[in-house]
Amino acid sequence: MPSSYHARLPAASAILVGTLLCALAAPARAAAQSPPKERSTFSGDASFGLTATEGNSQTLSLNFGGRVAYVVQKHTWAFSTSVLRTRDGGDVKANKGSVGLRYDYEPSDRIYVTSQMAASYNRPAGIERRLSPGLGIGYDIVRAESTRLSLDGGLNWVGERFTDDTRDNSVYFKLSQEFRLRVNETTDLAQRLSYSPRPENLSDYLIQGSLTLTTKVWKLLGIKTEISDDYDSTPFIDPDTGIARSSNDLTFITGLSVSF
């Protein structure tokens, strides 16, 4: 054979062997690079208990609330609701409720984008209806298995209709903070705080805060204790009396909670 053929033989053999190895490795590499199967989780809780209110509503009454969350990979959908209504001697002493829908997307381990829609009413405070859609971006300052501390900011549009049929619509800044802690295997602590000032008048603002402690006593059953406050720096003024309603709406809840 020509000497040039012997020179080309080792190179051709190497190319052939390399091609075969690549062909054999391709399925394994494709399997390793295939996206993992999406994991989804569904959770929620419902609470029912005794409620004491002070401010625009001063009474003892029964309260119902619930929350459902569905998580798929980097997407989270959450729905929450609460209702409080009490009559005393034929008079309505407490009549308020809320419903909220929130969606979070996490482009990274610490950053999330959030959109939400909330609707509420509080007739003793003069609020017939309050709608509040909003958008924001947040960051998890601490994110561990048992602890989460997050901070987010954005814009909310707030549309209000009052009990005298007057209306007020405005855009608000919103800064929110949330802290969750798994104290131990049976006890969870949750704290939330939001501050929403009106851009053109920073003395006009809303503050909402809550602190919740839930202790599991048996399987899915637990005891829930929560204190919350809604503060409005410019409360509704009754046109008949000229007296402003209380800026604070303080609520204390204790009762049973069922988690699933």
Helices and strands as residue ranges (DSSP letters): H 3-33, E 40-55, E 59-72, E 75-88, E 91-105, E 111-122, G 123-125, E 127-143, E 147-162, E 167-182, E 187-198, E 201-218, E 221-232, E 248-259
